[in-house]
Amino acid sequence: MVKWHRREEVVGKEIIDGEAKKIGTVKDLAWSNDGKLAIVVERGMEEESYLPFDQVEKIGDVVFVEGSTSLESVPMRTCPVCKHK
């Protein structure tokens, strides 16, 4: 039986890799035009990455992934008015 999760259940959880190291925190979910899902990982004050959802091993108190090698950097957007990222 498939276990479905709501966005609210995942956002804010820590992401831990197979070596028990914290990769970051789930900031949001994202999807591509071809239907693939990803987690938006907050890695620092102004650093975000995409983690393809097929890399997620388990979701519980934390999000467990085997490794962090498949992280893709998210281009930072700058506000055109105040220039804040």
FIKOL-69334 format. One record per atom (N, C-alpha, C): x, z, y; atom name. Coordinates in steps of 0.05 Angstrom, whole numbers, padded with zeros to 5 digits, always signed. Each point is the difference from the previous one (the first is absolute). Layout:
// FIKOL-69334
       xx       zz       yy   atom
        X        Z        Y     CA
...
This chain:
// FIKOL-69334
       xx       zz       yy   atom
   +00017   +00000   -00024      N
   -00017   +00000   +00024     CA
   +00018   +00000   +00025      C
   -00008   -00016   +00019      N
   +00016   -00003   +00025     CA
   -00006   +00024   +00018      C
   +00021   +00011   +00012      N
   -00002   +00022   +00019     CA
   +00003   -00011   +00028      C
   -00021   +00000   +00016      N
   +00001   -00011   +00027     CA
   +00006   +00023   +00020      C
   +00014   -00006   +00021      N
   +00007   +00019   +00021     CA
   -00009   -00011   +00027      C
   -00010   +00018   +00016      N
   -00007   -00007   +00027     CA
   +00024   +00002   +00018      C
   +00000   -00014   +00022      N
   +00022   +00001   +00020     CA
   +00006   +00028   +00008      C
   -00021   +00015   +00005      N
   +00002   +00028   +00010     CA
   +00015   +00018   -00020      C
   -00002   -00007   -00026      N
   +00013   +00016   -00020     CA
   +00031   -00005   -00001      C
   +00009   -00022   +00011      N
   +00028   -00008   -00003     CA
   +00015   +00004   +00026      C
   -00012   -00005   +00023      N
   +00014   +00002   +00026     CA
   +00009   +00029   +00004      C
   +00025   +00002   +00008      N
   +00012   +00027   +00006     CA
   +00016   +00011   -00023      C
   -00002   -00012   -00024      N
   +00015   +00010   -00023     CA
   +00029   -00008   +00001      C
   +00017   +00017   -00010      N
   +00029   -00007   -00002     CA
   +00004   -00021   -00022      C
   +00019   -00017   +00004      N
   +00008   -00020   -00021     CA
   +00027   +00008   -00011      C
   +00001   +00004   -00026      N
   +00023   +00010   -00014     CA
   +00010   -00021   -00020      C
   +00026   -00005   +00000      N
   +00011   -00020   -00019     CA
   +00008   +00013   -00027      C
   +00009   -00016   -00018      N
   +00008   +00009   -00027     CA
   +00023   +00019   -00001      C
   +00015   +00002   +00023      N
   +00022   +00019   +00001     CA
   -00008   +00026   +00015      C
   -00026   +00004   +00003      N
   -00012   +00023   +00013     CA
   +00008   +00002   +00030      C
   +00004   -00023   +00012      N
   +00006   -00001   +00029     CA
   -00024   -00010   +00016      C
   -00004   +00012   +00023      N
   -00023   -00008   +00017     CA
   +00007   -00026   +00014      C
   -00017   -00020   -00004      N
   +00003   -00026   +00013     CA
   -00012   +00001   +00028      C
   -00023   +00013   +00002      N
   -00015   +00001   +00025     CA
   -00028   +00011   -00005      C
   -00018   -00007   +00018      N
   -00028   +00009   -00001     CA
   -00018   -00024   +00002      C
   -00023   +00001   -00014      N
   -00019   -00022   +00001     CA
   -00014   +00001   +00028      C
   +00004   -00021   +00015      N
   -00013   -00002   +00026     CA
   -00027   -00015   -00001      C
   -00001   -00021   -00016      N
   -00024   -00016   -00002     CA
   +00003   -00018   -00024      C
   -00021   -00016   -00005      N
   +00000   -00021   -00020     CA
   +00000   -00027   +00013      C
   +00011   -00020   -00012      N
   +00000   -00027   +00011     CA
   -00005   -00020   -00022      C
   -00008   -00024   +00007      N
   -00004   -00021   -00020     CA
   +00009   -00026   +00012      C
   +00007   -00019   -00018      N
   +00009   -00026   +00008     CA
   -00023   -00020   -00003      C
   +00004   -00024   +00011      N
   -00020   -00021   -00002     CA
   -00005   -00008   -00029      C
   +00019   +00004   -00017      N
   -00004   -00008   -00028     CA
   -00010   +00023   -00017      C
   -00009   +00022   +00012      N
   -00014   +00021   -00014     CA
   +00018   +00023   -00011      C
   +00025   -00001   +00007      N
   +00018   +00022   -00010     CA
   -00003   +00024   +00019      C
   +00002   +00024   -00013      N
   -00002   +00025   +00015     CA
   +00028   +00013   +00003      C
   +00003   +00015   +00022      N
   +00025   +00014   +00005     CA
   -00006   +00026   +00015      C
   +00018   +00019   -00003      N
   -00001   +00025   +00015     CA
   +00018   -00003   +00024      C
   -00010   +00008   +00024      N
   +00017   +00001   +00023     CA
   +00014   +00027   +00000      C
   +00026   +00000   -00003      N
   +00017   +00024   -00002     CA
   +00012   +00007   +00027      C
   -00005   +00024   +00009      N
   +00012   +00010   +00024     CA
   +00026   +00014   -00008      C
   +00023   -00011   +00009      N
   +00026   +00009   -00009     CA
   +00014   +00016   +00022      C
   -00009   -00001   +00023      N
   +00013   +00015   +00022     CA
   -00018   -00003   +00025      C
   +00010   +00009   +00022      N
   -00016   -00001   +00025     CA
   -00010   -00028   +00006      C
   +00017   -00020   -00002      N
   -00008   -00027   +00007     CA
   +00007   -00020   -00022      C
   +00001   +00009   -00025      N
   +00007   -00018   -00022     CA
   -00023   +00000   -00021      C
   -00009   -00024   -00006      N
   -00021   -00003   -00020     CA
   +00008   -00022   -00019      C
   -00010   +00002   -00025      N
   +00006   -00021   -00020     CA
   -00026   -00004   -00016      C
   -00001   -00024   -00013      N
   -00021   -00005   -00019     CA
   +00010   +00005   -00028      C
   -00016   +00013   -00017      N
   +00007   +00004   -00028     CA
   -00022   -00013   -00016      C
   +00007   -00022   -00015      N
   -00021   -00013   -00016     CA
   -00013   +00020   -00019      C
   -00026   -00002   -00002      N
   -00016   +00019   -00015     CA
   +00007   -00001   -00030      C
   +00010   -00022   -00010      N
   +00007   -00002   -00028     CA
   +00025   +00016   -00007      C
   +00014   +00011   +00020      N
   +00023   +00017   -00004     CA
   -00008   +00029   -00003      C
   -00025   +00007   +00006      N
   -00010   +00027   -00003     CA
   -00004   +00007   -00029      C
   +00013   +00021   -00009      N
   -00002   +00009   -00028     CA
   -00024   +00019   -00004      C
   -00003   +00019   +00019      N
   -00021   +00020   -00003     CA
   -00008   +00011   +00028      C
   -00025   +00007   +00003      N
   -00009   +00014   +00024     CA
   -00012   +00026   -00008      C
   +00009   +00022   +00012      N
   -00010   +00027   -00005     CA
   +00004   +00016   +00025      C
   +00014   +00022   -00002      N
   +00006   +00016   +00024     CA
   +00019   -00016   +00018      C
   +00016   -00018   -00012      N
   +00017   -00018   +00014     CA
   -00004   -00028   -00012      C
   +00013   -00020   +00013      N
   +00000   -00027   -00010     CA
   +00027   -00004   -00013      C
   +00001   -00006   -00026      N
   +00025   -00003   -00015     CA
   +00005   -00029   -00004      C
   +00025   -00008   +00007      N
   +00009   -00028   -00004     CA
   +00026   +00001   -00016      C
   +00005   -00020   -00015      N
   +00025   -00001   -00016     CA
   +00025   -00003   +00017      C
   -00001   -00016   +00021      N
   +00022   -00004   +00018     CA
   -00009   -00009   +00027      C
   +00018   -00001   +00019      N
   -00007   -00008   +00027     CA
   +00012   -00027   +00008      C
   +00009   -00015   -00020      N
   +00014   -00025   +00006     CA
   -00019   -00022   +00009      C
   -00025   +00002   -00004      N
   -00019   -00021   +00007     CA
   -00013   +00005   +00028      C
   +00010   +00018   +00015      N
   -00011   +00005   +00027     CA
   +00007   -00023   +00019      C
   -00020   -00009   +00015      N
   +00003   -00021   +00019     CA
   -00004   +00012   +00028      C
   +00018   -00005   +00018      N
   -00002   +00011   +00027     CA
   -00025   -00012   +00014      C
   -00013   +00017   +00016      N
   -00023   -00009   +00016     CA
   +00010   -00005   +00028      C
   -00005   -00024   +00011      N
   +00008   -00005   +00027     CA
   -00015   +00019   +00019      C
   +00015   +00014   +00017      N
   -00012   +00019   +00019     CA
   -00013   -00016   +00023      C
   -00024   +00009   +00007      N
   -00014   -00012   +00022     CA
   +00004   +00016   +00025      C
   +00003   -00013   +00022      N
   +00004   +00013   +00026     CA
   -00025   -00005   +00017      C
   -00009   +00022   +00013      N
   -00023   -00003   +00018     CA
   +00008   -00017   +00024      C
   -00015   -00021   +00006      N
   +00007   -00017   +00023     CA
   -00002   +00014   +00027      C
   -00014   +00021   +00002      N
   -00004   +00014   +00025     CA
   +00022   +00021   +00005      C
   +00003   +00018   -00019      N
   +00019   +00022   +00004     CA
   +00026   -00003   -00014      C
   +00002   -00021   -00017      N
   +00025   -00006   -00015     CA
   +00006   +00021   -00022      C
   -00020   +00017   -00007      N
   +00003   +00020   -00020     CA
   -00004   -00013   -00028      C
   +00017   +00008   -00019      N
   -00002   -00011   -00027     CA
   -00020   +00016   -00016      C
